[in-house]
């Protein structure tokens, strides 16, 4: 089994990290060389074929979060995100979970819903009865549209019929076609099925079919993940593990009833899930929309996670999210970085990727909550922000770590940098270091 636990990986240079991942088997020699040379980035020419009015390529850091065990399988998680502390938080959360065998995730069913809305139906109730009678024939006809999908083991599995009563007392039939798209996200597949089936549905109903398109609400593709953290490992020198456990549980209860806290909590969860989606070429906007709708499914927006005390007093975390990523098709064919992200995952199916995303979500939530109830969120944020500031002022490598450490300690230094940057494009580094030394000694 390929090892995912890498001690002090963050201290290596970029080149040495690539070498380490290649040595451990996470990167092939070919992909390692692509990363070293920067050949994993799409060109302007490719970008111009992906969307309109292209001007260039917009860059974001590609990182990995090591240490994950998901369903007894060692994993590293590809991350594309600009926000400091996401990778560090995930890596630490995954490391702490190794003591209890990591994350247990499950996606029991995974269907994408295609919707067709039928208007101008004279007798809604009798039409629904007629449509239900024809259901098996409709499924058979729908599965003739994409024979290769059926050959791969996918296809339309069921059709549901619902009545929508609109505000002006107009009634609409909503047809839901539940499609197993296998390892593809499947938007184009489902849209084609909906458009192709519309004339048949019009003939049976006597109405007009409109809005023939997939739904991004994935209520038939809900993935769960659970994790246990040893209570003894949660505390630090100033707070006990039991206190941290109880405060995390309390914070989670607050997010259950307070929409302001719930939004912030779920945004933190999405810091991890979105970052994996981008790294693997998936549609993070669709993922966001579905998950936030799911968070409000009971009539009030609430947190996606549940934290409790297990029977032996440890901290137990659970998450459920509607998610259906893909590992074939779409932008993966054009974007070598997304293909590389999937290879780094070490996953073989879209189901495994969904389970990884759910596990990342609960790990990110744990990292944020633990930080909030112990040292506060700013300690880690300011340390990583200091790295950005040190980079902004072009600090030489041999000064860099020392400058970062002292920036964290001195608000005066940060203000001095801001003042210098108002009038200059760069900062006098020797002068900055002298100032740091004086403040640091004081």
Helices and strands as residue ranges (DSSP letters): G 9-11, H 14-24, H 29-37, H 44-50, E 62-70, E 73-80, H 86-97, G 98-100, E 103-107, E 112-119, H 124-133, H 135-142, H 147-151, E 155-165, E 171-180, H 187-205, E 208-215, E 222-229, G 231-233, H 241-257, H 259-279, H 284-295, E 305-309, E 315-322, G 330-333, H 336-345, H 350-373, H 377-392, H 397-409, H 411-423, H 429-441
